[in-house]
């Protein structure tokens, strides 16, 4: 018997712990099933699902391959623009909020208040923000950009704070000892440590915002969501298939590119 096997057998057996957790999870699963309503899953629902699959197999090629303002290509470019611009605006606004929420940078009361603000921002769903901004700026892509930017702040600032609080303060202490100014400490001590992490997190958020920008179109905040719901309500399944094909292909491409970029940033 190897040393590893002896250590594994000598380790404490937490059977009661695992049994308690399993029972709690099983209870929550059974309790959650009570809210599932299968009464609406009638013949028409299955027929609609079949029509959507038929639309994907037989898409509207004119809508999929044309370059007009009603085409899939134009709608996808608008969706990408909403997600990209919203991510950039959210990332820029998140940086000062992240420094204000970092307890190793500012006094704890200031950090606590800023974190409370970020929690409040994350509490409200993106669709609610979309409906609010539509009332302010009207329907269109601008409302989508504002919504994506605001929802990005909640997550990006939180992840930025985690990176800031893990800074190697020894570098800053050594720069202080040789008489570096505050700008030099930020430029040569803080910025190099945070740049790759900030960019990696921002790319990940852009990947998420692509999906959110697609959903925001359902409430009229620009992008591909509104034409998709209109096509479904009009039972134009071949158009639904074209829109879904374009959306799936775009998201797959963006996810592949973002994964490669994040891997390069993490590996340095």
Secondary structure, 3 states (H helix, E strand, C coil): CCHHHHHHHHCCCCHHHHHHHHHHHHHHHHHHHCCCCCCCCCHHHHHHHHHHHHHHHCCCHHHHHCCCCCCHHHHHHHHHHHHHHHHHHHHHHHHHHHHHHCCCCCCHHHHHHHHHHHHHHHHCCHHHHHHHHHHHHCCCHHHHHHHHHHHHHHHHHHHHHHHHHCCCHHHHHHHHHCCCCHHHHHHHHHHHHHHHHHHHHHHHHHHHHHHHHHHHHHHCCCCCHHHHHHHHHCCCHHHHHHHHHHHHHHHHHHHHHHHHHHHHHHHC
